[in-house]
Amino acid sequence: MKYRTLGRTGINVSEVGFGGAGIGHVWGPTTDEECIRSVRMALDLGINFFDTSPMYGGGKSEENLGKGLAGRRDQAIIATKVRLQNEDDRASHENMATAVRHSVEQSLTRLGTDYVDVLQVHHQVGAQRGQYMAAVGPPPRYALLLNHEDYLALGNAMREVVQEGKVRFIGITAWDGDPPAIKKIIASGIFDTAQILYNLLNRTAVGDPPSGFDDVDQGQSLPLAHASNVGVIGIRSHAAGALVDHLDREAAPDSEVARDHRRTRNIWPLLSGQYSTLSQAALRFCLDNPGIATVVPGFKSAAEMEEAVACSELPSISEEVLADLESLYLRQFEH
């Protein structure tokens, strides 16, 4: 396993991190026992960065992570999240600080620790306030859409739990939001880390979207984060499970996952000569970007985690293949 520095935090994190949605039973069927075993094996194989959230399985992810790290907390960097639950939570600084403290204390109990290394905002950011669908359901669940002023105010409230020693650093979830607002937040200097989407299907974190682009525009947030010394956590490396040889769960034909998986038909022939699986190639593509400190695929089994860890030792994608992939991306994966 190789390690990189997480921006201004100075923390050395494994370049392959552990995304916690899977161990919250979000990405298909698994068991708590398998989830806990995966966490323990991840430590054995050199993974030290674990990203979770109270929203993953209603706290199940944090619980399983805490059990997996029991007795080995000193070997792990834990990043979790906070989400305001209603309008009252953002009505004042005091309300925000109370909501953050309550969320953190619950997370600490589930994780079985007295501090977390990184606390991240788990909200989309928009040009204006509103709400967005946070989970498809059924039933669908909605969350507050924050504007950039809300985000900065929440960051200041989060600083209180930093001062109390319950959190070391704070970060944002910088995807699926309003690019101008995200840029203001990154440049504010309040936040230490940013989760940024980057994968074979979506490179807008580093460049303009191509003609016909139909995914989330990341607004070239990655170079701005780098310039601001904000540590980048790469997310959605496998496009919510689409960048794999075979989908491991049912997906409606008109869903984004099904759409993205169909596009792999044109991607995989370019990579099959160098890698054993599309999953490995997808992760290697993200690891080849030096601006990303750690990439956090979502694991729900030891087998998935072992395959990902092996990517740290795989060769980079060749320049010739990268050029072909770029051409395919610009054509939006059409021959």
FILOPA-632182 format. One record per residue (C-alpha): y, x, z; residue in three letters. Coordinates in Angstrom, 2 decimals, decimal comma. Each point is the difference from the previous one (the first is absolute). Layout:
residues N
<sepa py="Y" px="X" pz="Z" residuo="ALA"/>
...
end
This chain:
residues 335
<sepa py="0,00" px="0,00" pz="0,00" residuo="MET"/>
<sepa py="3,49" px="1,18" pz="-0,83" residuo="LYS"/>
<sepa py="3,10" px="-0,82" pz="2,04" residuo="TYR"/>
<sepa py="3,66" px="-0,60" pz="-0,83" residuo="ARG"/>
<sepa py="3,20" px="-0,42" pz="2,02" residuo="THR"/>
<sepa py="1,22" px="-3,56" pz="0,52" residuo="LEU"/>
<sepa py="3,68" px="0,53" pz="-0,78" residuo="GLY"/>
<sepa py="2,41" px="0,56" pz="2,86" residuo="ARG"/>
<sepa py="-2,62" px="-0,97" pz="2,59" residuo="THR"/>
<sepa py="-1,54" px="3,46" pz="-0,40" residuo="GLY"/>
<sepa py="-3,46" px="-1,53" pz="0,55" residuo="ILE"/>
<sepa py="-2,84" px="1,52" pz="-2,03" residuo="ASN"/>
<sepa py="-2,01" px="-2,88" pz="-1,40" residuo="VAL"/>
<sepa py="-3,20" px="-0,07" pz="-2,02" residuo="SER"/>
<sepa py="0,81" px="-0,56" pz="-3,66" residuo="GLU"/>
<sepa py="-2,68" px="-2,69" pz="0,01" residuo="VAL"/>
<sepa py="0,91" px="-2,46" pz="2,73" residuo="GLY"/>
<sepa py="-1,82" px="-3,08" pz="1,28" residuo="PHE"/>
<sepa py="1,41" px="-3,38" pz="-1,02" residuo="GLY"/>
<sepa py="-0,83" px="-2,53" pz="2,69" residuo="GLY"/>
<sepa py="-0,04" px="-3,31" pz="-1,87" residuo="ALA"/>
<sepa py="-3,70" px="0,32" pz="-0,79" residuo="GLY"/>
<sepa py="-1,02" px="0,45" pz="3,63" residuo="ILE"/>
<sepa py="1,90" px="-3,21" pz="0,69" residuo="GLY"/>
<sepa py="-2,45" px="-1,75" pz="-2,36" residuo="HIS"/>
<sepa py="2,76" px="-0,49" pz="-2,61" residuo="VAL"/>
<sepa py="-1,62" px="1,71" pz="-3,02" residuo="TRP"/>
<sepa py="-3,39" px="-1,69" pz="-0,17" residuo="GLY"/>
<sepa py="-3,03" px="-0,35" pz="2,28" residuo="PRO"/>
<sepa py="-0,81" px="2,57" pz="2,67" residuo="THR"/>
<sepa py="-0,92" px="0,13" pz="3,69" residuo="THR"/>
<sepa py="1,88" px="1,27" pz="3,05" residuo="ASP"/>
<sepa py="-2,77" px="2,53" pz="0,58" residuo="GLU"/>
<sepa py="0,39" px="1,43" pz="-3,51" residuo="GLU"/>
<sepa py="3,77" px="0,10" pz="0,39" residuo="CYS"/>
<sepa py="-0,19" px="1,93" pz="3,25" residuo="ILE"/>
<sepa py="-2,56" px="2,40" pz="-1,47" residuo="ARG"/>
<sepa py="2,32" px="0,61" pz="-2,95" residuo="SER"/>
<sepa py="2,86" px="0,97" pz="2,29" residuo="VAL"/>
<sepa py="-2,16" px="2,45" pz="1,94" residuo="ARG"/>
<sepa py="-1,37" px="1,53" pz="-3,17" residuo="MET"/>
<sepa py="3,52" px="0,31" pz="-1,42" residuo="ALA"/>
<sepa py="0,95" px="2,20" pz="2,95" residuo="LEU"/>
<sepa py="-3,11" px="2,11" pz="-0,53" residuo="ASP"/>
<sepa py="0,95" px="0,53" pz="-3,65" residuo="LEU"/>
<sepa py="3,58" px="1,06" pz="0,73" residuo="GLY"/>
<sepa py="2,02" px="-3,22" pz="-0,41" residuo="ILE"/>
<sepa py="2,66" px="-0,12" pz="2,70" residuo="ASN"/>
<sepa py="2,43" px="-2,67" pz="-1,31" residuo="PHE"/>
<sepa py="-0,86" px="-3,64" pz="0,65" residuo="PHE"/>
<sepa py="2,21" px="-2,87" pz="-1,20" residuo="ASP"/>
<sepa py="-0,47" px="-3,47" pz="1,44" residuo="THR"/>
<sepa py="1,92" px="-3,18" pz="0,87" residuo="SER"/>
<sepa py="-0,22" px="-2,96" pz="2,38" residuo="PRO"/>
<sepa py="-0,08" px="-2,14" pz="-3,15" residuo="MET"/>
<sepa py="-3,28" px="1,45" pz="-1,24" residuo="TYR"/>
<sepa py="-2,58" px="-2,51" pz="1,13" residuo="GLY"/>
<sepa py="2,22" px="-1,34" pz="2,78" residuo="GLY"/>
<sepa py="-0,29" px="3,22" pz="2,00" residuo="GLY"/>
<sepa py="-3,63" px="0,71" pz="-0,94" residuo="LYS"/>
<sepa py="0,94" px="3,18" pz="-1,87" residuo="SER"/>
<sepa py="1,82" px="1,43" pz="3,02" residuo="GLU"/>
<sepa py="-2,91" px="-0,93" pz="2,27" residuo="GLU"/>
<sepa py="-2,58" px="1,69" pz="-2,22" residuo="ASN"/>
<sepa py="2,20" px="3,05" pz="-0,46" residuo="LEU"/>
<sepa py="0,47" px="0,30" pz="3,76" residuo="GLY"/>
<sepa py="-3,74" px="-0,18" pz="0,59" residuo="LYS"/>
<sepa py="-0,66" px="2,58" pz="-2,70" residuo="GLY"/>
<sepa py="2,56" px="2,40" pz="1,47" residuo="LEU"/>
<sepa py="-1,16" px="-0,47" pz="3,61" residuo="ALA"/>
<sepa py="-0,22" px="3,40" pz="1,67" residuo="GLY"/>
<sepa py="1,55" px="1,72" pz="-3,03" residuo="ARG"/>
<sepa py="3,57" px="-1,32" pz="0,01" residuo="ARG"/>
<sepa py="1,39" px="3,55" pz="-0,03" residuo="ASP"/>
<sepa py="-1,55" px="0,58" pz="-3,45" residuo="GLN"/>
<sepa py="1,79" px="-2,93" pz="-1,64" residuo="ALA"/>
<sepa py="3,43" px="-0,89" pz="-1,35" residuo="ILE"/>
<sepa py="0,31" px="-3,78" pz="0,35" residuo="ILE"/>
<sepa py="2,46" px="-2,05" pz="-2,06" residuo="ALA"/>
<sepa py="0,28" px="-3,72" pz="0,62" residuo="THR"/>
<sepa py="2,59" px="-2,66" pz="-0,82" residuo="LYS"/>
<sepa py="2,24" px="-2,72" pz="1,39" residuo="VAL"/>
<sepa py="0,98" px="-3,35" pz="-1,51" residuo="ARG"/>
<sepa py="2,58" px="-2,44" pz="1,31" residuo="LEU"/>
<sepa py="-1,58" px="-3,42" pz="0,42" residuo="GLN"/>
<sepa py="2,94" px="-2,40" pz="-0,34" residuo="ASN"/>
<sepa py="3,74" px="-0,33" pz="-0,46" residuo="GLU"/>
<sepa py="0,63" px="0,33" pz="3,74" residuo="ASP"/>
<sepa py="-1,49" px="3,49" pz="-0,08" residuo="ASP"/>
<sepa py="2,80" px="1,23" pz="-2,23" residuo="ARG"/>
<sepa py="2,81" px="-2,01" pz="1,58" residuo="ALA"/>
<sepa py="1,32" px="2,96" pz="2,01" residuo="SER"/>
<sepa py="-0,72" px="3,62" pz="0,86" residuo="HIS"/>
<sepa py="-1,43" px="-1,07" pz="3,34" residuo="GLU"/>
<sepa py="-2,37" px="-2,48" pz="-1,65" residuo="ASN"/>
<sepa py="-1,12" px="2,60" pz="-2,52" residuo="MET"/>
<sepa py="-0,60" px="2,60" pz="2,70" residuo="ALA"/>
<sepa py="-1,99" px="-2,50" pz="2,07" residuo="THR"/>
<sepa py="-2,13" px="-0,99" pz="-3,02" residuo="ALA"/>
<sepa py="-0,66" px="3,63" pz="-0,88" residuo="VAL"/>
<sepa py="-0,92" px="0,93" pz="3,56" residuo="ARG"/>
<sepa py="-2,37" px="-2,98" pz="0,31" residuo="HIS"/>
<sepa py="-1,70" px="0,87" pz="-3,30" residuo="SER"/>
<sepa py="-0,36" px="3,67" pz="0,90" residuo="VAL"/>
<sepa py="-1,44" px="-0,73" pz="3,43" residuo="GLU"/>
<sepa py="-2,62" px="-2,28" pz="-1,54" residuo="GLN"/>
<sepa py="-0,84" px="2,66" pz="-2,60" residuo="SER"/>
<sepa py="-0,36" px="2,66" pz="2,68" residuo="LEU"/>
<sepa py="-2,45" px="-2,22" pz="1,90" residuo="THR"/>
<sepa py="-2,13" px="-0,62" pz="-3,09" residuo="ARG"/>
<sepa py="0,10" px="3,66" pz="-0,99" residuo="LEU"/>
<sepa py="-0,84" px="1,21" pz="3,51" residuo="GLY"/>
<sepa py="2,87" px="2,50" pz="0,10" residuo="THR"/>
<sepa py="3,38" px="0,38" pz="1,69" residuo="ASP"/>
<sepa py="1,94" px="0,97" pz="-3,13" residuo="TYR"/>
<sepa py="-0,09" px="-0,14" pz="-3,79" residuo="VAL"/>
<sepa py="1,26" px="2,75" pz="-2,26" residuo="ASP"/>
<sepa py="1,71" px="-2,17" pz="-2,61" residuo="VAL"/>
<sepa py="1,22" px="-3,60" pz="0,27" residuo="LEU"/>
<sepa py="0,81" px="-1,60" pz="-3,37" residuo="GLN"/>
<sepa py="1,85" px="-3,16" pz="-1,00" residuo="VAL"/>
<sepa py="-2,51" px="-2,44" pz="-1,53" residuo="HIS"/>
<sepa py="2,41" px="-2,12" pz="-2,06" residuo="HIS"/>
<sepa py="1,15" px="-0,20" pz="-3,58" residuo="GLN"/>
<sepa py="3,68" px="0,66" pz="-0,55" residuo="VAL"/>
<sepa py="2,13" px="-2,07" pz="-2,36" residuo="GLY"/>
<sepa py="3,58" px="-0,21" pz="-1,23" residuo="ALA"/>
<sepa py="0,31" px="-3,09" pz="2,19" residuo="GLN"/>
<sepa py="-1,84" px="-1,50" pz="2,95" residuo="ARG"/>
<sepa py="-2,85" px="-2,41" pz="-0,62" residuo="GLY"/>
<sepa py="-3,76" px="-0,05" pz="0,30" residuo="GLN"/>
<sepa py="-2,96" px="1,20" pz="-2,03" residuo="TYR"/>
<sepa py="-3,74" px="-0,62" pz="-0,15" residuo="MET"/>
<sepa py="-1,49" px="2,67" pz="2,26" residuo="ALA"/>
<sepa py="-3,61" px="-1,11" pz="-0,52" residuo="ALA"/>
<sepa py="-1,47" px="-2,22" pz="-2,69" residuo="VAL"/>
<sepa py="-2,29" px="-1,81" pz="2,42" residuo="GLY"/>
<sepa py="-1,31" px="-2,63" pz="0,10" residuo="PRO"/>
<sepa py="2,25" px="-1,12" pz="1,48" residuo="PRO"/>
<sepa py="2,81" px="2,21" pz="-1,36" residuo="PRO"/>
<sepa py="2,06" px="1,75" pz="2,68" residuo="ARG"/>
<sepa py="3,68" px="0,80" pz="-0,28" residuo="TYR"/>
<sepa py="2,23" px="2,64" pz="1,59" residuo="ALA"/>
<sepa py="3,72" px="0,60" pz="0,30" residuo="LEU"/>
<sepa py="1,63" px="1,74" pz="-2,95" residuo="LEU"/>
<sepa py="2,52" px="2,42" pz="1,48" residuo="LEU"/>
<sepa py="3,13" px="1,30" pz="-1,66" residuo="ASN"/>
<sepa py="0,93" px="3,65" pz="0,40" residuo="HIS"/>
<sepa py="2,36" px="-0,73" pz="2,91" residuo="GLU"/>
<sepa py="-2,90" px="-1,68" pz="1,85" residuo="ASP"/>
<sepa py="-2,16" px="3,03" pz="-0,71" residuo="TYR"/>
<sepa py="2,55" px="2,42" pz="1,42" residuo="LEU"/>
<sepa py="0,53" px="-2,20" pz="3,06" residuo="ALA"/>
<sepa py="-3,75" px="-0,16" pz="0,53" residuo="LEU"/>
<sepa py="-0,18" px="3,78" pz="-0,31" residuo="GLY"/>
<sepa py="2,56" px="0,36" pz="2,76" residuo="ASN"/>
<sepa py="-2,01" px="-2,38" pz="2,18" residuo="ALA"/>
<sepa py="-3,15" px="2,04" pz="-0,72" residuo="MET"/>
<sepa py="1,80" px="3,11" pz="1,22" residuo="ARG"/>
<sepa py="-0,08" px="-1,47" pz="3,51" residuo="GLU"/>
<sepa py="-3,80" px="0,25" pz="0,20" residuo="VAL"/>
<sepa py="0,32" px="3,55" pz="-1,33" residuo="VAL"/>
<sepa py="2,29" px="0,81" pz="2,92" residuo="GLN"/>
<sepa py="-2,54" px="-1,58" pz="2,34" residuo="GLU"/>
<sepa py="-2,74" px="2,33" pz="-1,28" residuo="GLY"/>
<sepa py="-2,18" px="-2,76" pz="-1,46" residuo="LYS"/>
<sepa py="0,71" px="1,09" pz="-3,59" residuo="VAL"/>
<sepa py="0,77" px="3,43" pz="-1,46" residuo="ARG"/>
<sepa py="1,45" px="-0,88" pz="-3,43" residuo="PHE"/>
<sepa py="0,93" px="-3,10" pz="-1,99" residuo="ILE"/>
<sepa py="-0,51" px="-0,93" pz="-3,64" residuo="GLY"/>
<sepa py="0,32" px="-2,67" pz="-2,65" residuo="ILE"/>
<sepa py="-2,27" px="-1,77" pz="-2,44" residuo="THR"/>
<sepa py="1,88" px="0,78" pz="-3,21" residuo="ALA"/>
<sepa py="-1,92" px="-2,01" pz="-2,58" residuo="TRP"/>
<sepa py="0,23" px="-3,47" pz="-1,51" residuo="ASP"/>
<sepa py="3,69" px="-0,28" pz="0,84" residuo="GLY"/>
<sepa py="3,49" px="0,24" pz="-1,43" residuo="ASP"/>
<sepa py="0,42" px="3,58" pz="-1,33" residuo="PRO"/>
<sepa py="3,76" px="0,31" pz="0,76" residuo="PRO"/>
<sepa py="-0,60" px="-1,18" pz="3,59" residuo="ALA"/>
<sepa py="-2,91" px="2,39" pz="0,44" residuo="ILE"/>
<sepa py="2,13" px="2,90" pz="-1,22" residuo="LYS"/>
<sepa py="2,67" px="-0,81" pz="2,57" residuo="LYS"/>
<sepa py="-2,61" px="-0,12" pz="2,76" residuo="ILE"/>
<sepa py="-1,60" px="3,31" pz="-0,96" residuo="ILE"/>
<sepa py="3,39" px="1,69" pz="-0,26" residuo="ALA"/>
<sepa py="1,17" px="-1,40" pz="3,37" residuo="SER"/>
<sepa py="-1,64" px="2,78" pz="2,01" residuo="GLY"/>
<sepa py="-1,39" px="-2,51" pz="2,50" residuo="ILE"/>
<sepa py="-3,62" px="0,09" pz="-1,14" residuo="PHE"/>
<sepa py="-2,33" px="3,00" pz="-0,05" residuo="ASP"/>
<sepa py="-2,74" px="-1,22" pz="-2,36" residuo="THR"/>
<sepa py="-0,46" px="-2,39" pz="-2,91" residuo="ALA"/>
<sepa py="-3,08" px="-1,68" pz="-1,43" residuo="GLN"/>
<sepa py="0,34" px="0,10" pz="-3,79" residuo="ILE"/>
<sepa py="-2,30" px="-1,50" pz="-2,63" residuo="LEU"/>
<sepa py="-1,18" px="2,47" pz="-2,64" residuo="TYR"/>
<sepa py="-3,11" px="-0,16" pz="-2,16" residuo="ASN"/>
<sepa py="-1,38" px="0,28" pz="-3,52" residuo="LEU"/>
<sepa py="1,34" px="-3,45" pz="-0,88" residuo="LEU"/>
<sepa py="3,42" px="0,26" pz="1,61" residuo="ASN"/>
<sepa py="2,13" px="3,15" pz="-0,11" residuo="ARG"/>
<sepa py="3,39" px="-1,61" pz="0,55" residuo="THR"/>
<sepa py="0,36" px="1,94" pz="3,25" residuo="ALA"/>
<sepa py="0,78" px="3,02" pz="-2,17" residuo="VAL"/>
<sepa py="1,32" px="-1,45" pz="-3,29" residuo="GLY"/>
<sepa py="1,36" px="-3,02" pz="-1,82" residuo="ASP"/>
<sepa py="-2,45" px="-2,82" pz="-0,75" residuo="PRO"/>
<sepa py="-1,32" px="-0,08" pz="-3,58" residuo="PRO"/>
<sepa py="0,62" px="-2,86" pz="-2,39" residuo="SER"/>
<sepa py="-2,10" px="-3,02" pz="0,91" residuo="GLY"/>
<sepa py="-0,54" px="1,16" pz="3,60" residuo="PHE"/>
<sepa py="-1,24" px="-2,90" pz="2,15" residuo="ASP"/>
<sepa py="-0,52" px="1,57" pz="3,43" residuo="ASP"/>
<sepa py="2,27" px="0,83" pz="2,95" residuo="VAL"/>
<sepa py="2,85" px="2,38" pz="-0,90" residuo="ASP"/>
<sepa py="0,16" px="2,71" pz="2,67" residuo="GLN"/>
<sepa py="3,48" px="1,05" pz="-1,10" residuo="GLY"/>
<sepa py="-0,71" px="3,75" pz="-0,16" residuo="GLN"/>
<sepa py="-0,09" px="0,07" pz="3,80" residuo="SER"/>
<sepa py="-2,24" px="3,06" pz="0,29" residuo="LEU"/>
<sepa py="2,50" px="2,69" pz="-1,08" residuo="PRO"/>
<sepa py="2,66" px="-1,61" pz="2,19" residuo="LEU"/>
<sepa py="-2,34" px="0,13" pz="2,99" residuo="ALA"/>
<sepa py="-0,71" px="3,64" pz="-0,76" residuo="HIS"/>
<sepa py="3,72" px="0,81" pz="-0,23" residuo="ALA"/>
<sepa py="0,56" px="-1,75" pz="3,35" residuo="SER"/>
<sepa py="-2,93" px="1,88" pz="1,61" residuo="ASN"/>
<sepa py="-1,73" px="-3,31" pz="0,63" residuo="VAL"/>
<sepa py="-3,77" px="0,41" pz="0,22" residuo="GLY"/>
<sepa py="-1,81" px="-1,95" pz="-2,73" residuo="VAL"/>
<sepa py="-3,19" px="-1,93" pz="0,71" residuo="ILE"/>
<sepa py="-1,64" px="-0,96" pz="-3,30" residuo="GLY"/>
<sepa py="-1,37" px="-3,54" pz="-0,03" residuo="ILE"/>
<sepa py="-1,92" px="-2,19" pz="-2,45" residuo="ARG"/>
<sepa py="-1,65" px="3,04" pz="-1,58" residuo="SER"/>
<sepa py="-2,72" px="-2,32" pz="-1,29" residuo="HIS"/>
<sepa py="2,27" px="-2,96" pz="-0,82" residuo="ALA"/>
<sepa py="-1,43" px="-2,26" pz="2,73" residuo="ALA"/>
<sepa py="-3,55" px="0,87" pz="-1,05" residuo="GLY"/>
<sepa py="0,43" px="-0,37" pz="-3,78" residuo="ALA"/>
<sepa py="-0,33" px="3,70" pz="-0,88" residuo="LEU"/>
<sepa py="-3,75" px="0,14" pz="0,58" residuo="VAL"/>
<sepa py="-3,07" px="-0,18" pz="-2,18" residuo="ASP"/>
<sepa py="-0,98" px="-3,43" pz="1,31" residuo="HIS"/>
<sepa py="2,02" px="-2,49" pz="2,05" residuo="LEU"/>
<sepa py="-1,51" px="-0,51" pz="3,44" residuo="ASP"/>
<sepa py="1,34" px="-3,53" pz="0,49" residuo="ARG"/>
<sepa py="0,69" px="-3,13" pz="-2,00" residuo="GLU"/>
<sepa py="3,28" px="0,00" pz="-1,91" residuo="ALA"/>
<sepa py="1,45" px="-2,92" pz="-1,94" residuo="ALA"/>
<sepa py="0,31" px="0,83" pz="-3,73" residuo="PRO"/>
<sepa py="3,78" px="-0,48" pz="0,12" residuo="ASP"/>
<sepa py="0,50" px="2,12" pz="3,15" residuo="SER"/>
<sepa py="1,75" px="3,38" pz="0,05" residuo="GLU"/>
<sepa py="-3,20" px="1,70" pz="1,14" residuo="VAL"/>
<sepa py="-1,96" px="-1,41" pz="-2,95" residuo="ALA"/>
<sepa py="2,82" px="0,90" pz="-2,40" residuo="ARG"/>
<sepa py="0,17" px="3,57" pz="1,30" residuo="ASP"/>
<sepa py="-3,79" px="0,38" pz="-0,05" residuo="HIS"/>
<sepa py="-0,08" px="-1,03" pz="-3,66" residuo="ARG"/>
<sepa py="2,42" px="2,83" pz="-0,75" residuo="ARG"/>
<sepa py="-2,48" px="2,54" pz="1,35" residuo="THR"/>
<sepa py="-2,09" px="-0,52" pz="-3,16" residuo="ARG"/>
<sepa py="2,52" px="2,10" pz="-1,88" residuo="ASN"/>
<sepa py="0,67" px="2,44" pz="2,85" residuo="ILE"/>
<sepa py="-3,51" px="1,03" pz="0,98" residuo="TRP"/>
<sepa py="-1,06" px="1,49" pz="-3,39" residuo="PRO"/>
<sepa py="2,76" px="2,59" pz="0,44" residuo="LEU"/>
<sepa py="-1,24" px="1,03" pz="3,44" residuo="LEU"/>
<sepa py="-3,76" px="-0,42" pz="-0,15" residuo="SER"/>
<sepa py="-0,56" px="3,53" pz="-1,25" residuo="GLY"/>
<sepa py="1,61" px="1,51" pz="3,11" residuo="GLN"/>
<sepa py="-0,90" px="-2,36" pz="2,87" residuo="TYR"/>
<sepa py="-3,05" px="-1,91" pz="1,17" residuo="SER"/>
<sepa py="1,80" px="-3,26" pz="0,80" residuo="THR"/>
<sepa py="3,29" px="-1,66" pz="-0,84" residuo="LEU"/>
<sepa py="0,69" px="-0,25" pz="3,72" residuo="SER"/>
<sepa py="-0,04" px="3,79" pz="0,31" residuo="GLN"/>
<sepa py="2,21" px="0,43" pz="-3,05" residuo="ALA"/>
<sepa py="2,50" px="-2,53" pz="1,33" residuo="ALA"/>
<sepa py="0,33" px="1,83" pz="3,31" residuo="LEU"/>
<sepa py="0,14" px="3,42" pz="-1,65" residuo="ARG"/>
<sepa py="2,91" px="-1,23" pz="-2,14" residuo="PHE"/>
<sepa py="1,97" px="-0,81" pz="3,16" residuo="CYS"/>
<sepa py="-0,95" px="3,24" pz="1,74" residuo="LEU"/>
<sepa py="1,32" px="1,92" pz="-2,99" residuo="ASP"/>
<sepa py="3,52" px="-1,14" pz="0,87" residuo="ASN"/>
<sepa py="1,35" px="2,61" pz="2,46" residuo="PRO"/>
<sepa py="2,75" px="-2,37" pz="1,16" residuo="GLY"/>
<sepa py="-2,56" px="-2,17" pz="1,81" residuo="ILE"/>
<sepa py="-1,00" px="1,35" pz="3,41" residuo="ALA"/>
<sepa py="-3,04" px="-2,22" pz="0,50" residuo="THR"/>
<sepa py="-1,73" px="-2,72" pz="-2,03" residuo="VAL"/>
<sepa py="-1,58" px="-2,82" pz="2,00" residuo="VAL"/>
<sepa py="-2,74" px="-1,88" pz="-1,91" residuo="PRO"/>
<sepa py="-1,40" px="-2,94" pz="1,92" residuo="GLY"/>
<sepa py="-3,52" px="0,69" pz="1,29" residuo="PHE"/>
<sepa py="-2,53" px="-2,46" pz="1,34" residuo="LYS"/>
<sepa py="-3,09" px="2,23" pz="-0,04" residuo="SER"/>
<sepa py="-1,04" px="3,59" pz="0,57" residuo="ALA"/>
<sepa py="-1,15" px="0,30" pz="-3,64" residuo="ALA"/>
<sepa py="3,46" px="-0,90" pz="-1,34" residuo="GLU"/>
<sepa py="1,63" px="2,41" pz="2,40" residuo="MET"/>
<sepa py="-2,35" px="2,89" pz="-0,87" residuo="GLU"/>
<sepa py="0,65" px="-0,48" pz="-3,72" residuo="GLU"/>
<sepa py="3,74" px="0,17" pz="0,61" residuo="ALA"/>
<sepa py="-0,17" px="3,09" pz="2,20" residuo="VAL"/>
<sepa py="-1,87" px="1,82" pz="-2,76" residuo="ALA"/>
<sepa py="3,03" px="-0,49" pz="-2,25" residuo="CYS"/>
<sepa py="1,92" px="2,58" pz="2,01" residuo="SER"/>
<sepa py="-2,23" px="2,69" pz="-1,53" residuo="GLU"/>
<sepa py="-0,18" px="-1,41" pz="-3,52" residuo="LEU"/>
<sepa py="1,99" px="1,67" pz="-2,80" residuo="PRO"/>
<sepa py="3,29" px="-1,49" pz="-1,12" residuo="SER"/>
<sepa py="0,09" px="-2,20" pz="-3,07" residuo="ILE"/>
<sepa py="0,44" px="2,21" pz="-3,05" residuo="SER"/>
<sepa py="3,37" px="0,17" pz="-1,75" residuo="GLU"/>
<sepa py="-1,54" px="-1,33" pz="-3,22" residuo="GLU"/>
<sepa py="-1,43" px="-3,05" pz="1,74" residuo="VAL"/>
<sepa py="3,25" px="-0,56" pz="1,91" residuo="LEU"/>
<sepa py="1,86" px="-0,11" pz="-3,32" residuo="ALA"/>
<sepa py="-2,47" px="-2,57" pz="-1,34" residuo="ASP"/>
<sepa py="0,32" px="-2,06" pz="3,18" residuo="LEU"/>
<sepa py="3,78" px="0,10" pz="-0,27" residuo="GLU"/>
<sepa py="-0,16" px="-1,24" pz="-3,59" residuo="SER"/>
<sepa py="-2,34" px="-2,82" pz="1,03" residuo="LEU"/>
<sepa py="2,31" px="-0,91" pz="2,92" residuo="TYR"/>
<sepa py="3,01" px="-0,18" pz="-2,30" residuo="LEU"/>
<sepa py="-1,96" px="-2,41" pz="-2,22" residuo="ARG"/>
<sepa py="-0,96" px="-1,97" pz="3,12" residuo="GLN"/>
<sepa py="-3,69" px="0,80" pz="-0,51" residuo="PHE"/>
<sepa py="-0,33" px="-1,47" pz="-3,44" residuo="GLU"/>
<sepa py="-1,64" px="1,98" pz="-2,82" residuo="HIS"/>
end
